Amino acid sequence: MVASYLVCVATTTVAEFIMGTSRTATFDVEKMTCATCPITVRKAMLRVDGVKEVNVDLDSKTAVVTYDAELATPVEIGRASTDVGFPTSLRDAE
Ligand SMILES: [Cu+2]
């Protein structure tokens, strides 16, 4: 049961999850004022090698990022957003 499930969804992300290098970091994002700001932040963060998933919330002004800790660091991810005009501070990383 478990084995066949793994075969079906054997993506890189799953492999990284099993190997324990997948991490989630939450950032506070400044200066987001309209609906397109989160899109800009998301695109910038996704350009960082190793970033898998980015969810930016305009209301709470946060970005939750899933990334491969072997390829990316929270500092790099936060800087990518800062570089396009939306300064970030790391709230927490697990
Ligand atoms: Cu905007």
PDB file of the backbone (N, CA, C, O) and the ligand in Angstrom, with CONECT records:
HET     CU  A 101       1
ATOM      1  N   MET A   1       0.839  -1.199   0.000  1.00  0.00           N
ATOM      2  CA  MET A   1       0.000   0.000   0.000  1.00  0.00           C
ATOM      3  C   MET A   1       0.873   1.246   0.000  1.00  0.00           C
ATOM      4  O   MET A   1       0.768   2.097  -0.883  1.00  0.00           O
ATOM      5  N   VAL A   2       1.714   1.335   0.983  1.00  0.00           N
ATOM      6  CA  VAL A   2       2.614   2.486   1.082  1.00  0.00           C
ATOM      7  C   VAL A   2       3.548   2.536  -0.118  1.00  0.00           C
ATOM      8  O   VAL A   2       3.786   3.603  -0.685  1.00  0.00           O
ATOM      9  N   ALA A   3       4.082   1.365  -0.505  1.00  0.00           N
ATOM     10  CA  ALA A   3       5.036   1.312  -1.611  1.00  0.00           C
ATOM     11  C   ALA A   3       4.400   1.780  -2.917  1.00  0.00           C
ATOM     12  O   ALA A   3       5.015   2.541  -3.664  1.00  0.00           O
ATOM     13  N   SER A   4       3.173   1.335  -3.201  1.00  0.00           N
ATOM     14  CA  SER A   4       2.545   1.731  -4.455  1.00  0.00           C
ATOM     15  C   SER A   4       2.202   3.215  -4.444  1.00  0.00           C
ATOM     16  O   SER A   4       2.248   3.873  -5.484  1.00  0.00           O
ATOM     17  N   TYR A   5       1.864   3.736  -3.289  1.00  0.00           N
ATOM     18  CA  TYR A   5       1.597   5.174  -3.168  1.00  0.00           C
ATOM     19  C   TYR A   5       2.854   5.961  -3.512  1.00  0.00           C
ATOM     20  O   TYR A   5       2.796   6.956  -4.234  1.00  0.00           O
ATOM     21  N   LEU A   6       3.975   5.513  -2.995  1.00  0.00           N
ATOM     22  CA  LEU A   6       5.233   6.213  -3.240  1.00  0.00           C
ATOM     23  C   LEU A   6       5.604   6.189  -4.715  1.00  0.00           C
ATOM     24  O   LEU A   6       6.121   7.176  -5.239  1.00  0.00           O
ATOM     25  N   VAL A   7       5.347   5.073  -5.391  1.00  0.00           N
ATOM     26  CA  VAL A   7       5.652   4.976  -6.813  1.00  0.00           C
ATOM     27  C   VAL A   7       4.819   5.986  -7.597  1.00  0.00           C
ATOM     28  O   VAL A   7       5.320   6.658  -8.498  1.00  0.00           O
ATOM     29  N   CYS A   8       3.548   6.079  -7.239  1.00  0.00           N
ATOM     30  CA  CYS A   8       2.644   6.980  -7.946  1.00  0.00           C
ATOM     31  C   CYS A   8       3.040   8.445  -7.821  1.00  0.00           C
ATOM     32  O   CYS A   8       2.924   9.201  -8.785  1.00  0.00           O
ATOM     33  N   VAL A   9       3.497   8.845  -6.671  1.00  0.00           N
ATOM     34  CA  VAL A   9       3.784  10.258  -6.454  1.00  0.00           C
ATOM     35  C   VAL A   9       5.276  10.500  -6.242  1.00  0.00           C
ATOM     36  O   VAL A   9       5.677  11.429  -5.540  1.00  0.00           O
ATOM     37  N   ALA A  10       6.091   9.641  -6.866  1.00  0.00           N
ATOM     38  CA  ALA A  10       7.536   9.752  -6.665  1.00  0.00           C
ATOM     39  C   ALA A  10       8.109  10.954  -7.408  1.00  0.00           C
ATOM     40  O   ALA A  10       8.808  10.800  -8.410  1.00  0.00           O
ATOM     41  N   THR A  11       7.816  12.120  -6.923  1.00  0.00           N
ATOM     42  CA  THR A  11       8.357  13.342  -7.511  1.00  0.00           C
ATOM     43  C   THR A  11       9.594  13.748  -6.739  1.00  0.00           C
ATOM     44  O   THR A  11       9.910  13.169  -5.699  1.00  0.00           O
ATOM     45  N   THR A  12      10.283  14.734  -7.246  1.00  0.00           N
ATOM     46  CA  THR A  12      11.468  15.250  -6.555  1.00  0.00           C
ATOM     47  C   THR A  12      11.094  15.760  -5.169  1.00  0.00           C
ATOM     48  O   THR A  12      11.818  15.553  -4.195  1.00  0.00           O
ATOM     49  N   THR A  13       9.952  16.428  -5.104  1.00  0.00           N
ATOM     50  CA  THR A  13       9.524  17.004  -3.825  1.00  0.00           C
ATOM     51  C   THR A  13       9.329  15.930  -2.774  1.00  0.00           C
ATOM     52  O   THR A  13       9.731  16.102  -1.623  1.00  0.00           O
ATOM     53  N   VAL A  14       8.714  14.820  -3.165  1.00  0.00           N
ATOM     54  CA  VAL A  14       8.488  13.733  -2.216  1.00  0.00           C
ATOM     55  C   VAL A  14       9.816  13.146  -1.765  1.00  0.00           C
ATOM     56  O   VAL A  14      10.003  12.855  -0.584  1.00  0.00           O
ATOM     57  N   ALA A  15      10.728  12.975  -2.698  1.00  0.00           N
ATOM     58  CA  ALA A  15      12.047  12.449  -2.358  1.00  0.00           C
ATOM     59  C   ALA A  15      12.748  13.361  -1.357  1.00  0.00           C
ATOM     60  O   ALA A  15      13.370  12.896  -0.403  1.00  0.00           O
ATOM     61  N   GLU A  16      12.639  14.665  -1.590  1.00  0.00           N
ATOM     62  CA  GLU A  16      13.266  15.616  -0.671  1.00  0.00           C
ATOM     63  C   GLU A  16      12.606  15.570   0.702  1.00  0.00           C
ATOM     64  O   GLU A  16      13.260  15.699   1.736  1.00  0.00           O
ATOM     65  N   PHE A  17      11.293  15.382   0.677  1.00  0.00           N
ATOM     66  CA  PHE A  17      10.562  15.310   1.944  1.00  0.00           C
ATOM     67  C   PHE A  17      11.045  14.098   2.745  1.00  0.00           C
ATOM     68  O   PHE A  17      11.292  14.193   3.948  1.00  0.00           O
ATOM     69  N   ILE A  18      11.174  12.974   2.071  1.00  0.00           N
ATOM     70  CA  ILE A  18      11.620  11.752   2.743  1.00  0.00           C
ATOM     71  C   ILE A  18      13.048  11.926   3.256  1.00  0.00           C
ATOM     72  O   ILE A  18      13.394  11.466   4.344  1.00  0.00           O
ATOM     73  N   MET A  19      13.868  12.601   2.449  1.00  0.00           N
ATOM     74  CA  MET A  19      15.259  12.804   2.837  1.00  0.00           C
ATOM     75  C   MET A  19      15.406  13.928   3.866  1.00  0.00           C
ATOM     76  O   MET A  19      16.492  14.141   4.405  1.00  0.00           O
ATOM     77  N   GLY A  20      14.339  14.627   4.130  1.00  0.00           N
ATOM     78  CA  GLY A  20      14.350  15.593   5.215  1.00  0.00           C
ATOM     79  C   GLY A  20      14.988  16.932   4.918  1.00  0.00           C
ATOM     80  O   GLY A  20      15.410  17.625   5.844  1.00  0.00           O
ATOM     81  N   THR A  21      15.075  17.323   3.640  1.00  0.00           N
ATOM     82  CA  THR A  21      15.691  18.618   3.346  1.00  0.00           C
ATOM     83  C   THR A  21      14.653  19.677   3.004  1.00  0.00           C
ATOM     84  O   THR A  21      15.004  20.826   2.734  1.00  0.00           O
ATOM     85  N   SER A  22      13.378  19.300   3.013  1.00  0.00           N
ATOM     86  CA  SER A  22      12.330  20.263   2.724  1.00  0.00           C
ATOM     87  C   SER A  22      11.991  21.048   3.993  1.00  0.00           C
ATOM     88  O   SER A  22      11.754  20.471   5.054  1.00  0.00           O
ATOM     89  N   ARG A  23      11.974  22.378   3.859  1.00  0.00           N
ATOM     90  CA  ARG A  23      11.723  23.243   5.013  1.00  0.00           C
ATOM     91  C   ARG A  23      10.656  24.278   4.664  1.00  0.00           C
ATOM     92  O   ARG A  23      10.382  24.551   3.496  1.00  0.00           O
ATOM     93  N   THR A  24      10.072  24.833   5.698  1.00  0.00           N
ATOM     94  CA  THR A  24       9.112  25.912   5.499  1.00  0.00           C
ATOM     95  C   THR A  24       9.566  27.120   6.303  1.00  0.00           C
ATOM     96  O   THR A  24       9.951  27.002   7.467  1.00  0.00           O
ATOM     97  N   ALA A  25       9.514  28.278   5.668  1.00  0.00           N
ATOM     98  CA  ALA A  25       9.867  29.521   6.365  1.00  0.00           C
ATOM     99  C   ALA A  25       8.732  30.523   6.173  1.00  0.00           C
ATOM    100  O   ALA A  25       8.116  30.590   5.110  1.00  0.00           O
ATOM    101  N   THR A  26       8.470  31.300   7.222  1.00  0.00           N
ATOM    102  CA  THR A  26       7.449  32.342   7.143  1.00  0.00           C
ATOM    103  C   THR A  26       8.114  33.708   7.261  1.00  0.00           C
ATOM    104  O   THR A  26       8.904  33.963   8.169  1.00  0.00           O
ATOM    105  N   PHE A  27       7.766  34.582   6.306  1.00  0.00           N
ATOM    106  CA  PHE A  27       8.344  35.928   6.286  1.00  0.00           C
ATOM    107  C   PHE A  27       7.257  36.973   6.482  1.00  0.00           C
ATOM    108  O   PHE A  27       6.131  36.805   6.015  1.00  0.00           O
ATOM    109  N   ASP A  28       7.599  38.047   7.170  1.00  0.00           N
ATOM    110  CA  ASP A  28       6.775  39.258   7.148  1.00  0.00           C
ATOM    111  C   ASP A  28       7.241  40.056   5.945  1.00  0.00           C
ATOM    112  O   ASP A  28       8.439  40.262   5.754  1.00  0.00           O
ATOM    113  N   VAL A  29       6.288  40.506   5.132  1.00  0.00           N
ATOM    114  CA  VAL A  29       6.632  41.240   3.909  1.00  0.00           C
ATOM    115  C   VAL A  29       6.084  42.667   4.007  1.00  0.00           C
ATOM    116  O   VAL A  29       4.894  42.873   4.247  1.00  0.00           O
ATOM    117  N   GLU A  30       6.964  43.634   3.817  1.00  0.00           N
ATOM    118  CA  GLU A  30       6.569  45.040   3.902  1.00  0.00           C
ATOM    119  C   GLU A  30       6.187  45.598   2.537  1.00  0.00           C
ATOM    120  O   GLU A  30       6.551  45.059   1.492  1.00  0.00           O
ATOM    121  N   LYS A  31       5.443  46.693   2.588  1.00  0.00           N
ATOM    122  CA  LYS A  31       5.162  47.528   1.418  1.00  0.00           C
ATOM    123  C   LYS A  31       4.216  46.929   0.379  1.00  0.00           C
ATOM    124  O   LYS A  31       4.129  47.442  -0.736  1.00  0.00           O
ATOM    125  N   MET A  32       3.510  45.858   0.721  1.00  0.00           N
ATOM    126  CA  MET A  32       2.527  45.328  -0.223  1.00  0.00           C
ATOM    127  C   MET A  32       1.250  46.156  -0.080  1.00  0.00           C
ATOM    128  O   MET A  32       0.684  46.253   1.009  1.00  0.00           O
ATOM    129  N   THR A  33       0.804  46.746  -1.179  1.00  0.00           N
ATOM    130  CA  THR A  33      -0.338  47.656  -1.102  1.00  0.00           C
ATOM    131  C   THR A  33      -1.526  47.239  -1.971  1.00  0.00           C
ATOM    132  O   THR A  33      -2.653  47.670  -1.727  1.00  0.00           O
ATOM    133  N   CYS A  34      -1.281  46.406  -2.979  1.00  0.00           N
ATOM    134  CA  CYS A  34      -2.407  46.019  -3.834  1.00  0.00           C
ATOM    135  C   CYS A  34      -2.277  44.553  -4.232  1.00  0.00           C
ATOM    136  O   CYS A  34      -1.310  43.880  -3.875  1.00  0.00           O
ATOM    137  N   ALA A  35      -3.263  44.077  -4.972  1.00  0.00           N
ATOM    138  CA  ALA A  35      -3.349  42.649  -5.280  1.00  0.00           C
ATOM    139  C   ALA A  35      -2.200  42.121  -6.130  1.00  0.00           C
ATOM    140  O   ALA A  35      -1.929  40.921  -6.126  1.00  0.00           O
ATOM    141  N   THR A  36      -1.518  43.016  -6.865  1.00  0.00           N
ATOM    142  CA  THR A  36      -0.426  42.510  -7.707  1.00  0.00           C
ATOM    143  C   THR A  36       0.900  42.411  -6.946  1.00  0.00           C
ATOM    144  O   THR A  36       1.814  41.711  -7.381  1.00  0.00           O
ATOM    145  N   CYS A  37       1.005  43.115  -5.806  1.00  0.00           N
ATOM    146  CA  CYS A  37       2.239  43.038  -5.019  1.00  0.00           C
ATOM    147  C   CYS A  37       2.588  41.597  -4.629  1.00  0.00           C
ATOM    148  O   CYS A  37       3.734  41.184  -4.803  1.00  0.00           O
ATOM    149  N   PRO A  38       1.634  40.824  -4.106  1.00  0.00           N
ATOM    150  CA  PRO A  38       1.974  39.439  -3.736  1.00  0.00           C
ATOM    151  C   PRO A  38       2.461  38.608  -4.918  1.00  0.00           C
ATOM    152  O   PRO A  38       3.267  37.693  -4.751  1.00  0.00           O
ATOM    153  N   ILE A  39       1.967  38.934  -6.117  1.00  0.00           N
ATOM    154  CA  ILE A  39       2.397  38.196  -7.308  1.00  0.00           C
ATOM    155  C   ILE A  39       3.870  38.476  -7.593  1.00  0.00           C
ATOM    156  O   ILE A  39       4.633  37.575  -7.942  1.00  0.00           O
ATOM    157  N   THR A  40       4.252  39.743  -7.437  1.00  0.00           N
ATOM    158  CA  THR A  40       5.653  40.133  -7.643  1.00  0.00           C
ATOM    159  C   THR A  40       6.563  39.433  -6.637  1.00  0.00           C
ATOM    160  O   THR A  40       7.628  38.925  -6.988  1.00  0.00           O
ATOM    161  N   VAL A  41       6.124  39.419  -5.383  1.00  0.00           N
ATOM    162  CA  VAL A  41       6.915  38.777  -4.327  1.00  0.00           C
ATOM    163  C   VAL A  41       7.054  37.278  -4.612  1.00  0.00           C
ATOM    164  O   VAL A  41       8.136  36.703  -4.496  1.00  0.00           O
ATOM    165  N   ARG A  42       5.937  36.671  -4.985  1.00  0.00           N
ATOM    166  CA  ARG A  42       5.931  35.229  -5.247  1.00  0.00           C
ATOM    167  C   ARG A  42       6.889  34.869  -6.382  1.00  0.00           C
ATOM    168  O   ARG A  42       7.689  33.939  -6.272  1.00  0.00           O
ATOM    169  N   LYS A  43       6.786  35.637  -7.484  1.00  0.00           N
ATOM    170  CA  LYS A  43       7.660  35.379  -8.638  1.00  0.00           C
ATOM    171  C   LYS A  43       9.130  35.508  -8.258  1.00  0.00           C
ATOM    172  O   LYS A  43       9.958  34.690  -8.658  1.00  0.00           O
ATOM    173  N   ALA A  44       9.444  36.541  -7.484  1.00  0.00           N
ATOM    174  CA  ALA A  44      10.837  36.772  -7.092  1.00  0.00           C
ATOM    175  C   ALA A  44      11.359  35.612  -6.245  1.00  0.00           C
ATOM    176  O   ALA A  44      12.478  35.139  -6.443  1.00  0.00           O
ATOM    177  N   MET A  45      10.542  35.167  -5.311  1.00  0.00           N
ATOM    178  CA  MET A  45      10.980  34.080  -4.439  1.00  0.00           C
ATOM    179  C   MET A  45      11.098  32.761  -5.195  1.00  0.00           C
ATOM    180  O   MET A  45      11.989  31.960  -4.915  1.00  0.00           O
ATOM    181  N   LEU A  46      10.198  32.536  -6.157  1.00  0.00           N
ATOM    182  CA  LEU A  46      10.249  31.291  -6.935  1.00  0.00           C
ATOM    183  C   LEU A  46      11.481  31.221  -7.831  1.00  0.00           C
ATOM    184  O   LEU A  46      11.894  30.137  -8.246  1.00  0.00           O
ATOM    185  N   ARG A  47      12.069  32.384  -8.128  1.00  0.00           N
ATOM    186  CA  ARG A  47      13.286  32.381  -8.953  1.00  0.00           C
ATOM    187  C   ARG A  47      14.506  31.870  -8.190  1.00  0.00           C
ATOM    188  O   ARG A  47      15.517  31.514  -8.794  1.00  0.00           O
ATOM    189  N   VAL A  48      14.408  31.836  -6.863  1.00  0.00           N
ATOM    190  CA  VAL A  48      15.529  31.326  -6.074  1.00  0.00           C
ATOM    191  C   VAL A  48      15.595  29.809  -6.227  1.00  0.00           C
ATOM    192  O   VAL A  48      14.605  29.107  -6.018  1.00  0.00           O
ATOM    193  N   ASP A  49      16.760  29.323  -6.591  1.00  0.00           N
ATOM    194  CA  ASP A  49      16.949  27.897  -6.794  1.00  0.00           C
ATOM    195  C   ASP A  49      16.626  27.136  -5.501  1.00  0.00           C
ATOM    196  O   ASP A  49      17.156  27.459  -4.437  1.00  0.00           O
ATOM    197  N   GLY A  50      15.768  26.140  -5.599  1.00  0.00           N
ATOM    198  CA  GLY A  50      15.420  25.327  -4.436  1.00  0.00           C
ATOM    199  C   GLY A  50      14.084  25.685  -3.815  1.00  0.00           C
ATOM    200  O   GLY A  50      13.566  24.946  -2.978  1.00  0.00           O
ATOM    201  N   VAL A  51      13.514  26.831  -4.225  1.00  0.00           N
ATOM    202  CA  VAL A  51      12.201  27.212  -3.704  1.00  0.00           C
ATOM    203  C   VAL A  51      11.125  26.436  -4.448  1.00  0.00           C
ATOM    204  O   VAL A  51      11.081  26.431  -5.678  1.00  0.00           O
ATOM    205  N   LYS A  52      10.243  25.770  -3.669  1.00  0.00           N
ATOM    206  CA  LYS A  52       9.236  24.881  -4.257  1.00  0.00           C
ATOM    207  C   LYS A  52       7.875  25.531  -4.338  1.00  0.00           C
ATOM    208  O   LYS A  52       7.161  25.385  -5.330  1.00  0.00           O
ATOM    209  N   GLU A  53       7.519  26.247  -3.294  1.00  0.00           N
ATOM    210  CA  GLU A  53       6.165  26.760  -3.189  1.00  0.00           C
ATOM    211  C   GLU A  53       6.176  28.052  -2.404  1.00  0.00           C
ATOM    212  O   GLU A  53       6.866  28.167  -1.391  1.00  0.00           O
ATOM    213  N   VAL A  54       5.409  29.028  -2.873  1.00  0.00           N
ATOM    214  CA  VAL A  54       5.324  30.316  -2.179  1.00  0.00           C
ATOM    215  C   VAL A  54       3.865  30.719  -2.077  1.00  0.00           C
ATOM    216  O   VAL A  54       3.157  30.780  -3.082  1.00  0.00           O
ATOM    217  N   ASN A  55       3.421  30.992  -0.871  1.00  0.00           N
ATOM    218  CA  ASN A  55       2.070  31.503  -0.669  1.00  0.00           C
ATOM    219  C   ASN A  55       2.165  32.860   0.017  1.00  0.00           C
ATOM    220  O   ASN A  55       2.571  32.960   1.175  1.00  0.00           O
ATOM    221  N   VAL A  56       1.785  33.901  -0.719  1.00  0.00           N
ATOM    222  CA  VAL A  56       1.858  35.253  -0.173  1.00  0.00           C
ATOM    223  C   VAL A  56       0.452  35.723   0.163  1.00  0.00           C
ATOM    224  O   VAL A  56      -0.466  35.609  -0.649  1.00  0.00           O
ATOM    225  N   ASP A  57       0.297  36.248   1.359  1.00  0.00           N
ATOM    226  CA  ASP A  57      -1.008  36.733   1.783  1.00  0.00           C
ATOM    227  C   ASP A  57      -0.961  38.241   1.993  1.00  0.00           C
ATOM    228  O   ASP A  57      -0.226  38.748   2.840  1.00  0.00           O
ATOM    229  N   LEU A  58      -1.765  38.944   1.198  1.00  0.00           N
ATOM    230  CA  LEU A  58      -1.766  40.411   1.254  1.00  0.00           C
ATOM    231  C   LEU A  58      -2.311  40.924   2.583  1.00  0.00           C
ATOM    232  O   LEU A  58      -1.779  41.882   3.143  1.00  0.00           O
ATOM    233  N   ASP A  59      -3.363  40.297   3.085  1.00  0.00           N
ATOM    234  CA  ASP A  59      -4.010  40.776   4.314  1.00  0.00           C
ATOM    235  C   ASP A  59      -3.088  40.672   5.534  1.00  0.00           C
ATOM    236  O   ASP A  59      -2.965  41.614   6.317  1.00  0.00           O
ATOM    237  N   SER A  60      -2.453  39.522   5.676  1.00  0.00           N
ATOM    238  CA  SER A  60      -1.590  39.346   6.848  1.00  0.00           C
ATOM    239  C   SER A  60      -0.150  39.784   6.560  1.00  0.00           C
ATOM    240  O   SER A  60       0.695  39.782   7.455  1.00  0.00           O
ATOM    241  N   LYS A  61       0.124  40.161   5.303  1.00  0.00           N
ATOM    242  CA  LYS A  61       1.460  40.606   4.878  1.00  0.00           C
ATOM    243  C   LYS A  61       2.544  39.583   5.211  1.00  0.00           C
ATOM    244  O   LYS A  61       3.590  39.901   5.777  1.00  0.00           O
ATOM    245  N   THR A  62       2.244  38.346   4.834  1.00  0.00           N
ATOM    246  CA  THR A  62       3.206  37.279   5.086  1.00  0.00           C
ATOM    247  C   THR A  62       3.425  36.448   3.823  1.00  0.00           C
ATOM    248  O   THR A  62       2.599  36.432   2.910  1.00  0.00           O
ATOM    249  N   ALA A  63       4.548  35.769   3.805  1.00  0.00           N
ATOM    250  CA  ALA A  63       4.849  34.810   2.751  1.00  0.00           C
ATOM    251  C   ALA A  63       5.291  33.513   3.421  1.00  0.00           C
ATOM    252  O   ALA A  63       6.187  33.509   4.265  1.00  0.00           O
ATOM    253  N   VAL A  64       4.652  32.418   3.033  1.00  0.00           N
ATOM    254  CA  VAL A  64       5.034  31.114   3.553  1.00  0.00           C
ATOM    255  C   VAL A  64       5.707  30.362   2.404  1.00  0.00           C
ATOM    256  O   VAL A  64       5.111  30.149   1.349  1.00  0.00           O
ATOM    257  N   VAL A  65       6.946  29.969   2.630  1.00  0.00           N
ATOM    258  CA  VAL A  65       7.764  29.420   1.559  1.00  0.00           C
ATOM    259  C   VAL A  65       8.252  28.016   1.906  1.00  0.00           C
ATOM    260  O   VAL A  65       8.812  27.780   2.976  1.00  0.00           O
ATOM    261  N   THR A  66       8.025  27.093   0.977  1.00  0.00           N
ATOM    262  CA  THR A  66       8.577  25.752   1.115  1.00  0.00           C
ATOM    263  C   THR A  66       9.793  25.657   0.208  1.00  0.00           C
ATOM    264  O   THR A  66       9.726  26.012  -0.969  1.00  0.00           O
ATOM    265  N   TYR A  67      10.895  25.184   0.750  1.00  0.00           N
ATOM    266  CA  TYR A  67      12.131  25.172  -0.031  1.00  0.00           C
ATOM    267  C   TYR A  67      13.006  23.992   0.368  1.00  0.00           C
ATOM    268  O   TYR A  67      12.820  23.376   1.417  1.00  0.00           O
ATOM    269  N   ASP A  68      13.956  23.702  -0.498  1.00  0.00           N
ATOM    270  CA  ASP A  68      14.925  22.649  -0.232  1.00  0.00           C
ATOM    271  C   ASP A  68      16.120  23.277   0.486  1.00  0.00           C
ATOM    272  O   ASP A  68      16.835  24.107  -0.076  1.00  0.00           O
ATOM    273  N   ALA A  69      16.317  22.870   1.722  1.00  0.00           N
ATOM    274  CA  ALA A  69      17.369  23.468   2.548  1.00  0.00           C
ATOM    275  C   ALA A  69      18.781  23.186   2.023  1.00  0.00           C
ATOM    276  O   ALA A  69      19.743  23.823   2.451  1.00  0.00           O
ATOM    277  N   GLU A  70      18.903  22.226   1.092  1.00  0.00           N
ATOM    278  CA  GLU A  70      20.227  21.976   0.516  1.00  0.00           C
ATOM    279  C   GLU A  70      20.554  22.975  -0.586  1.00  0.00           C
ATOM    280  O   GLU A  70      21.716  23.133  -0.961  1.00  0.00           O
ATOM    281  N   LEU A  71      19.525  23.651  -1.108  1.00  0.00           N
ATOM    282  CA  LEU A  71      19.731  24.563  -2.232  1.00  0.00           C
ATOM    283  C   LEU A  71      19.520  26.027  -1.881  1.00  0.00           C
ATOM    284  O   LEU A  71      20.132  26.908  -2.484  1.00  0.00           O
ATOM    285  N   ALA A  72      18.660  26.285  -0.915  1.00  0.00           N
ATOM    286  CA  ALA A  72      18.312  27.673  -0.602  1.00  0.00           C
ATOM    287  C   ALA A  72      18.354  27.912   0.900  1.00  0.00           C
ATOM    288  O   ALA A  72      18.233  26.981   1.696  1.00  0.00           O
ATOM    289  N   THR A  73      18.530  29.179   1.272  1.00  0.00           N
ATOM    290  CA  THR A  73      18.470  29.568   2.682  1.00  0.00           C
ATOM    291  C   THR A  73      17.395  30.638   2.845  1.00  0.00           C
ATOM    292  O   THR A  73      17.088  31.351   1.889  1.00  0.00           O
ATOM    293  N   PRO A  74      16.822  30.760   4.038  1.00  0.00           N
ATOM    294  CA  PRO A  74      15.832  31.813   4.268  1.00  0.00           C
ATOM    295  C   PRO A  74      16.377  33.203   3.945  1.00  0.00           C
ATOM    296  O   PRO A  74      15.633  34.069   3.483  1.00  0.00           O
ATOM    297  N   VAL A  75      17.651  33.415   4.181  1.00  0.00           N
ATOM    298  CA  VAL A  75      18.252  34.720   3.892  1.00  0.00           C
ATOM    299  C   VAL A  75      18.172  35.032   2.392  1.00  0.00           C
ATOM    300  O   VAL A  75      17.799  36.138   2.001  1.00  0.00           O
ATOM    301  N   GLU A  76      18.522  34.061   1.570  1.00  0.00           N
ATOM    302  CA  GLU A  76      18.465  34.257   0.117  1.00  0.00           C
ATOM    303  C   GLU A  76      17.037  34.520  -0.358  1.00  0.00           C
ATOM    304  O   GLU A  76      16.796  35.388  -1.197  1.00  0.00           O
ATOM    305  N   ILE A  77      16.106  33.760   0.189  1.00  0.00           N
ATOM    306  CA  ILE A  77      14.700  33.873  -0.221  1.00  0.00           C
ATOM    307  C   ILE A  77      14.154  35.245   0.166  1.00  0.00           C
ATOM    308  O   ILE A  77      13.464  35.896  -0.619  1.00  0.00           O
ATOM    309  N   GLY A  78      14.472  35.672   1.383  1.00  0.00           N
ATOM    310  CA  GLY A  78      14.023  36.984   1.837  1.00  0.00           C
ATOM    311  C   GLY A  78      14.637  38.097   1.021  1.00  0.00           C
ATOM    312  O   GLY A  78      13.975  39.094   0.734  1.00  0.00           O
ATOM    313  N   ARG A  79      15.880  37.944   0.647  1.00  0.00           N
ATOM    314  CA  ARG A  79      16.574  38.964  -0.126  1.00  0.00           C
ATOM    315  C   ARG A  79      15.958  39.109  -1.528  1.00  0.00           C
ATOM    316  O   ARG A  79      15.890  40.212  -2.070  1.00  0.00           O
ATOM    317  N   ALA A  80      15.514  37.991  -2.102  1.00  0.00           N
ATOM    318  CA  ALA A  80      14.906  38.032  -3.437  1.00  0.00           C
ATOM    319  C   ALA A  80      13.702  38.971  -3.446  1.00  0.00           C
ATOM    320  O   ALA A  80      13.498  39.716  -4.404  1.00  0.00           O
ATOM    321  N   SER A  81      12.915  38.934  -2.390  1.00  0.00           N
ATOM    322  CA  SER A  81      11.753  39.819  -2.286  1.00  0.00           C
ATOM    323  C   SER A  81      12.191  41.257  -2.030  1.00  0.00           C
ATOM    324  O   SER A  81      11.669  42.193  -2.634  1.00  0.00           O
ATOM    325  N   THR A  82      13.146  41.418  -1.138  1.00  0.00           N
ATOM    326  CA  THR A  82      13.676  42.749  -0.839  1.00  0.00           C
ATOM    327  C   THR A  82      14.206  43.409  -2.104  1.00  0.00           C
ATOM    328  O   THR A  82      14.014  44.607  -2.311  1.00  0.00           O
ATOM    329  N   ASP A  83      14.869  42.631  -2.946  1.00  0.00           N
ATOM    330  CA  ASP A  83      15.478  43.151  -4.178  1.00  0.00           C
ATOM    331  C   ASP A  83      14.446  43.686  -5.175  1.00  0.00           C
ATOM    332  O   ASP A  83      14.774  44.548  -5.991  1.00  0.00           O
ATOM    333  N   VAL A  84      13.205  43.191  -5.123  1.00  0.00           N
ATOM    334  CA  VAL A  84      12.179  43.697  -6.033  1.00  0.00           C
ATOM    335  C   VAL A  84      11.276  44.735  -5.344  1.00  0.00           C
ATOM    336  O   VAL A  84      10.221  45.097  -5.865  1.00  0.00           O
ATOM    337  N   GLY A  85      11.708  45.204  -4.170  1.00  0.00           N
ATOM    338  CA  GLY A  85      11.011  46.323  -3.549  1.00  0.00           C
ATOM    339  C   GLY A  85      10.123  45.999  -2.362  1.00  0.00           C
ATOM    340  O   GLY A  85       9.409  46.867  -1.860  1.00  0.00           O
ATOM    341  N   PHE A  86      10.165  44.749  -1.912  1.00  0.00           N
ATOM    342  CA  PHE A  86       9.335  44.359  -0.780  1.00  0.00           C
ATOM    343  C   PHE A  86      10.205  43.733   0.315  1.00  0.00           C
ATOM    344  O   PHE A  86      10.438  42.525   0.332  1.00  0.00           O
ATOM    345  N   PRO A  87      10.676  44.590   1.226  1.00  0.00           N
ATOM    346  CA  PRO A  87      11.577  44.096   2.278  1.00  0.00           C
ATOM    347  C   PRO A  87      10.902  43.042   3.146  1.00  0.00           C
ATOM    348  O   PRO A  87       9.718  43.142   3.470  1.00  0.00           O
ATOM    349  N   THR A  88      11.675  42.037   3.513  1.00  0.00           N
ATOM    350  CA  THR A  88      11.127  40.948   4.335  1.00  0.00           C
ATOM    351  C   THR A  88      11.907  40.815   5.629  1.00  0.00           C
ATOM    352  O   THR A  88      13.077  41.189   5.714  1.00  0.00           O
ATOM    353  N   SER A  89      11.239  40.278   6.628  1.00  0.00           N
ATOM    354  CA  SER A  89      11.955  39.794   7.800  1.00  0.00           C
ATOM    355  C   SER A  89      11.452  38.393   8.093  1.00  0.00           C
ATOM    356  O   SER A  89      10.262  38.102   7.975  1.00  0.00           O
ATOM    357  N   LEU A  90      12.376  37.540   8.474  1.00  0.00           N
ATOM    358  CA  LEU A  90      12.043  36.155   8.734  1.00  0.00           C
ATOM    359  C   LEU A  90      11.285  36.056  10.051  1.00  0.00           C
ATOM    360  O   LEU A  90      11.780  36.479  11.096  1.00  0.00           O
ATOM    361  N   ARG A  91      10.098  35.502   9.992  1.00  0.00           N
ATOM    362  CA  ARG A  91       9.328  35.348  11.219  1.00  0.00           C
ATOM    363  C   ARG A  91       9.719  34.034  11.898  1.00  0.00           C
ATOM    364  O   ARG A  91      10.081  34.016  13.074  1.00  0.00           O
ATOM    365  N   ASP A  92       9.641  32.950  11.150  1.00  0.00           N
ATOM    366  CA  ASP A  92      10.177  31.704  11.704  1.00  0.00           C
ATOM    367  C   ASP A  92      10.470  30.699  10.588  1.00  0.00           C
ATOM    368  O   ASP A  92       9.897  30.755   9.499  1.00  0.00           O
ATOM    369  N   ALA A  93      11.372  29.790  10.900  1.00  0.00           N
ATOM    370  CA  ALA A  93      11.759  28.747   9.948  1.00  0.00           C
ATOM    371  C   ALA A  93      11.753  27.446  10.710  1.00  0.00           C
ATOM    372  O   ALA A  93      12.152  27.395  11.874  1.00  0.00           O
ATOM    373  N   GLU A  94      11.304  26.401  10.062  1.00  0.00           N
ATOM    374  CA  GLU A  94      11.296  25.092  10.728  1.00  0.00           C
ATOM    375  C   GLU A  94      12.157  24.124   9.963  1.00  0.00           C
ATOM    376  O   GLU A  94      12.284  22.965  10.358  1.00  0.00           O
TER     377      GLU A  94
HETATM  378 CU    CU A 101       0.782  46.310  -5.653  1.00  0.00          CU2+
END
